[in-house]
Amino acid sequence: MAGDSKPQGGWHSGRFAHTFAAIDLGTNNCRLLVAQPGRPGQFRVVDAFSRIVRLGEGVSDTGKLGEEAMRRTIRALATCKQKLLRYGISKHRFVATEACRRAENAEQFLDRVHDELGLRIDIISNEEEARLAFLGCSSLLVKDTRYALAFDIGGGSTEFMWVKIDPEQPINSHK
């Protein structure tokens, strides 16, 4: 990702010099989040975008992503690409979930996205989607929590996570 301006010194040096980006391409929505580290354990959102694309429209009937749904999604991803180019993105993760897991033409669609926009989007498993959802809300846990039940309710799937917390391990090691 391109970007020319990088603040120097203070909170903007060392590990704080990174700008992170994530795209979550779901069954109904395309979401982008751009963030920079703030104080330890915190991030500051510098840009965000969400668009209803209905990528999974018709997948349960045909087993394929529809042409109009793919066009809507590519338009939304083009907006994401424009936003990404504004920042010096140093680390990113772009993922697709249930609609792409189920559609037989998902790989061809994601190749098209790469060819047209230069974005490489990975299809993740239900387990990885659940793990990421848990990590996203883990900072909300009370300090001495031993067990957690979390839900990720999406447009095409719902993940439930029952997690036993090992206080001797970092939270991101829990599966």
KEKE-3310 file (N, C-alpha, C; in steps of 0.2 Angstrom, whole numbers, plus 5000, padded with zeros to 4 digits):
npx = (5004:5002:5009:5015:5018:5025:5024:5037:5046:5042:5026:5025:5035:5046:5037:5025:5025:5018:5004:4989:4978:4962:4951:4935:4926:4910:4895:4885:4890:4904:4918:4930:4944:4955:4969:4980:4993:4990:4991:4999:4991:4981:4972:4970:4957:4959:4952:4937:4925:4910:4899:4884:4884:4878:4884:4882:4870:4859:4867:4864:4854:4860:4873:4883:4892:4883:4883:4879:4880:4894:4899:4894:4901:4914:4914:4913:4925:4934:4932:4937:4951:4955:4954:4964:4975:4978:4985:5000:5001:5007:5005:4993:4977:4966:4951:4938:4922:4908:4900:4910:4916:4906:4903:4905:4912:4920:4935:4938:4931:4939:4951:4948:4946:4959:4966:4959:4960:4971:4971:4973:4963:4959:4951:4944:4942:4928:4932:4943:4937:4929:4939:4946:4935:4933:4945:4944:4935:4940:4946:4936:4934:4932:4946:4949:4943:4938:4931:4923:4910:4906:4898:4897:4888:4884:4880:4879:4883:4884:4895:4899:4908:4916:4927:4940:4949:4966:4976:4989:4993:4995:4981:4979:4983:4973:4962)
npy = (4994:5011:5027:5042:5051:5050:5052:5057:5052:5052:5046:5041:5033:5019:5005:5011:5017:5011:5008:5000:4990:4983:4972:4966:4955:4951:4941:4950:4963:4974:4979:4991:4995:5006:5009:5015:5012:5017:5022:5009:4994:4999:5006:5018:5023:5028:5028:5022:5012:5006:4996:4990:4976:4964:4952:4938:4936:4925:4914:4903:4898:4896:4892:4900:4916:4930:4940:4954:4956:4954:4965:4975:4973:4974:4988:4993:4989:4996:5008:5006:5003:5016:5023:5016:5019:5032:5031:5026:5011:4998:4986:4973:4964:4956:4949:4936:4929:4919:4919:4918:4906:4897:4899:4892:4899:4908:4909:4913:4925:4932:4932:4941:4952:4955:4956:4968:4977:4975:4970:4957:4945:4934:4919:4914:4901:4895:4893:4901:4913:4914:4914:4926:4935:4933:4938:4951:4956:4953:4962:4967:4958:4955:4956:4944:4934:4917:4909:4911:4916:4919:4927:4928:4935:4934:4939:4927:4917:4910:4911:4902:4904:4896:4898:4893:4902:4904:4910:4911:4912:4922:4932:4931:4918:4909:4896)
npz = (5000:4997:5002:5007:5018:5034:5051:5062:5076:5094:5099:5086:5082:5081:5086:5085:5073:5063:5052:5051:5042:5039:5029:5029:5021:5019:5019:5017:5019:5016:5024:5030:5040:5046:5056:5069:5081:5098:5114:5124:5120:5114:5100:5087:5077:5061:5049:5042:5034:5028:5018:5012:5002:4998:4994:4995:4989:4982:4982:4990:4982:4969:4971:4967:4966:4961:4946:4947:4961:4962:4955:4963:4974:4970:4967:4980:4985:4977:4982:4995:4992:4987:4999:5006:4999:5004:5015:5023:5023:5033:5038:5034:5033:5024:5022:5017:5020:5024:5012:5001:5006:5002:4989:4973:4963:4969:4971:4958:4957:4967:4961:4951:4958:4963:4950:4945:4956:4963:4976:4988:4994:5006:5009:5023:5036:5046:5059:5060:5058:5069:5079:5076:5079:5092:5097:5094:5103:5115:5124:5131:5141:5159:5171:5178:5171:5168:5159:5143:5133:5117:5103:5085:5074:5058:5041:5034:5041:5058:5072:5087:5101:5114:5127:5136:5147:5150:5162:5162:5149:5134:5128:5114:5111:5113:5107)
capx = (5000:5006:5008:5022:5020:5026:5026:5043:5047:5037:5022:5024:5041:5046:5031:5020:5025:5014:4997:4986:4971:4958:4945:4931:4921:4905:4889:4881:4894:4911:4920:4937:4946:4962:4970:4987:4993:4990:4994:4999:4985:4975:4972:4966:4954:4960:4947:4933:4921:4906:4895:4880:4885:4874:4888:4880:4863:4858:4872:4861:4850:4864:4880:4888:4891:4880:4887:4878:4883:4901:4900:4893:4907:4920:4914:4914:4932:4937:4932:4942:4957:4956:4956:4970:4981:4979:4989:5006:4999:5013:5002:4986:4974:4960:4948:4932:4919:4904:4898:4915:4917:4901:4902:4910:4916:4923:4942:4938:4930:4944:4956:4946:4947:4966:4967:4956:4961:4977:4969:4973:4958:4960:4945:4945:4938:4923:4936:4947:4932:4927:4945:4946:4929:4934:4951:4941:4931:4943:4948:4931:4933:4935:4952:4950:4938:4941:4928:4920:4905:4906:4895:4898:4882:4885:4874:4878:4885:4885:4900:4899:4915:4916:4934:4943:4955:4972:4979:4996:4994:4992:4974:4979:4985:4967:4959)
capy = (5000:5017:5032:5046:5054:5046:5056:5055:5053:5052:5041:5039:5030:5012:5001:5016:5020:5006:5009:4994:4990:4976:4972:4960:4955:4946:4939:4956:4969:4975:4984:4993:4998:5008:5011:5016:5011:5023:5020:5002:4990:5003:5008:5024:5022:5034:5028:5017:5012:5000:4996:4984:4974:4958:4948:4932:4936:4920:4909:4897:4895:4894:4890:4904:4923:4933:4945:4960:4956:4955:4972:4980:4972:4977:4995:4995:4987:5001:5014:5004:5004:5023:5025:5013:5023:5038:5030:5022:5005:4994:4979:4972:4958:4956:4942:4935:4924:4914:4919:4915:4899:4893:4900:4888:4904:4913:4910:4917:4932:4935:4933:4947:4958:4956:4959:4975:4982:4974:4968:4950:4944:4927:4916:4911:4896:4897:4893:4907:4919:4914:4916:4934:4938:4933:4942:4958:4958:4950:4967:4968:4954:4957:4954:4937:4929:4910:4906:4916:4914:4925:4925:4932:4934:4938:4938:4921:4912:4912:4907:4903:4902:4894:4899:4893:4907:4902:4916:4910:4913:4928:4930:4929:4911:4905:4894)
capz = (5000:4996:5007:5007:5024:5040:5056:5065:5083:5099:5098:5079:5080:5083:5085:5084:5066:5059:5050:5050:5038:5038:5026:5031:5015:5022:5015:5016:5020:5015:5029:5030:5046:5046:5063:5071:5088:5102:5120:5124:5120:5111:5093:5086:5071:5057:5044:5042:5028:5027:5013:5010:4995:4997:4989:4995:4986:4977:4983:4993:4977:4963:4973:4964:4967:4955:4943:4950:4967:4962:4953:4969:4979:4967:4968:4987:4986:4974:4987:5000:4989:4987:5006:5008:4996:5007:5021:5023:5026:5034:5039:5033:5033:5020:5022:5015:5025:5022:5004:4997:5007:5000:4982:4969:4959:4974:4969:4951:4959:4971:4956:4947:4963:4962:4944:4944:4961:4966:4983:4989:4999:5008:5012:5030:5039:5051:5065:5060:5058:5076:5083:5075:5082:5099:5099:5093:5109:5121:5128:5135:5147:5165:5172:5181:5168:5167:5153:5139:5128:5112:5097:5079:5070:5052:5036:5031:5046:5065:5075:5094:5104:5121:5127:5143:5148:5154:5164:5160:5142:5131:5126:5107:5110:5114:5101)
cpx = (5004:5005:5015:5023:5020:5028:5032:5043:5041:5033:5022:5031:5041:5040:5025:5020:5021:5007:4994:4979:4969:4952:4942:4925:4916:4900:4885:4885:4901:4913:4928:4938:4953:4964:4978:4987:4993:4994:4994:4993:4979:4977:4968:4964:4955:4955:4943:4928:4917:4900:4891:4881:4881:4878:4885:4873:4863:4862:4869:4856:4855:4871:4885:4887:4888:4884:4886:4880:4890:4903:4899:4899:4913:4920:4915:4922:4936:4937:4937:4949:4959:4958:4962:4976:4983:4984:4995:5005:5005:5011:4995:4983:4967:4957:4940:4929:4914:4902:4903:4917:4912:4901:4907:4914:4920:4931:4942:4936:4935:4950:4955:4947:4955:4968:4965:4959:4968:4977:4969:4969:4958:4953:4947:4940:4933:4927:4940:4943:4930:4933:4946:4941:4931:4940:4948:4937:4934:4945:4942:4930:4936:4941:4953:4945:4941:4938:4924:4916:4904:4902:4897:4893:4883:4879:4873:4880:4885:4890:4899:4906:4914:4924:4935:4949:4960:4976:4986:4998:4992:4985:4974:4981:4979:4964:4952)
cpy = (5006:5022:5036:5049:5050:5051:5053:5057:5052:5045:5038:5036:5023:5008:5005:5019:5016:5009:5003:4995:4983:4977:4965:4960:4949:4945:4946:4963:4969:4981:4984:4996:5000:5011:5011:5015:5018:5021:5012:4999:4993:5005:5014:5023:5029:5034:5022:5017:5005:5001:4990:4982:4968:4953:4941:4931:4930:4914:4903:4894:4892:4891:4894:4912:4926:4939:4952:4961:4957:4962:4976:4979:4975:4985:4997:4994:4993:5007:5012:5005:5011:5025:5022:5017:5030:5037:5026:5015:5000:4987:4978:4965:4959:4949:4942:4929:4920:4913:4916:4908:4895:4893:4896:4893:4909:4914:4914:4924:4936:4936:4940:4953:4960:4959:4966:4980:4981:4972:4960:4949:4936:4925:4912:4906:4899:4898:4899:4914:4920:4916:4924:4938:4939:4938:4950:4960:4956:4956:4969:4964:4957:4953:4946:4932:4923:4907:4912:4913:4920:4922:4930:4931:4938:4937:4931:4915:4915:4908:4908:4900:4901:4894:4898:4897:4904:4908:4916:4912:4919:4927:4928:4922:4906:4903:4892)
cpz = (5000:5001:5008:5014:5030:5045:5059:5072:5088:5098:5091:5077:5083:5081:5084:5077:5061:5058:5048:5046:5038:5034:5027:5025:5017:5017:5013:5016:5018:5020:5029:5037:5045:5053:5064:5078:5092:5108:5120:5125:5117:5104:5092:5078:5067:5051:5044:5036:5029:5022:5012:5003:4993:4992:4989:4992:4981:4978:4986:4987:4971:4965:4970:4966:4960:4952:4946:4957:4967:4960:4959:4973:4976:4968:4975:4988:4983:4979:4993:4998:4989:4994:5008:5005:5000:5013:5020:5026:5027:5035:5037:5033:5029:5019:5020:5019:5021:5015:5000:4999:5004:4992:4978:4964:4963:4972:4962:4953:4963:4966:4952:4951:4962:4956:4943:4949:4964:4974:4983:4995:5000:5011:5018:5032:5044:5058:5065:5061:5066:5080:5082:5079:5090:5101:5098:5099:5115:5126:5133:5141:5153:5167:5174:5177:5166:5161:5150:5134:5123:5106:5091:5075:5064:5047:5034:5036:5053:5069:5083:5096:5112:5123:5135:5143:5152:5155:5163:5153:5139:5128:5118:5106:5111:5108:5103)
residu = (MET:ALA:GLY:ASP:SER:LYS:PRO:GLN:GLY:GLY:TRP:HIS:SER:GLY:ARG:PHE:ALA:HIS:THR:PHE:ALA:ALA:ILE:ASP:LEU:GLY:THR:ASN:ASN:CYS:ARG:LEU:LEU:VAL:ALA:GLN:PRO:GLY:ARG:PRO:GLY:GLN:PHE:ARG:VAL:VAL:ASP:ALA:PHE:SER:ARG:ILE:VAL:ARG:LEU:GLY:GLU:GLY:VAL:SER:ASP:THR:GLY:LYS:LEU:GLY:GLU:GLU:ALA:MET:ARG:ARG:THR:ILE:ARG:ALA:LEU:ALA:THR:CYS:LYS:GLN:LYS:LEU:LEU:ARG:TYR:GLY:ILE:SER:LYS:HIS:ARG:PHE:VAL:ALA:THR:GLU:ALA:CYS:ARG:ARG:ALA:GLU:ASN:ALA:GLU:GLN:PHE:LEU:ASP:ARG:VAL:HIS:ASP:GLU:LEU:GLY:LEU:ARG:ILE:ASP:ILE:ILE:SER:ASN:GLU:GLU:GLU:ALA:ARG:LEU:ALA:PHE:LEU:GLY:CYS:SER:SER:LEU:LEU:VAL:LYS:ASP:THR:ARG:TYR:ALA:LEU:ALA:PHE:ASP:ILE:GLY:GLY:GLY:SER:THR:GLU:PHE:MET:TRP:VAL:LYS:ILE:ASP:PRO:GLU:GLN:PRO:ILE:ASN:SER:HIS:LYS)
# end
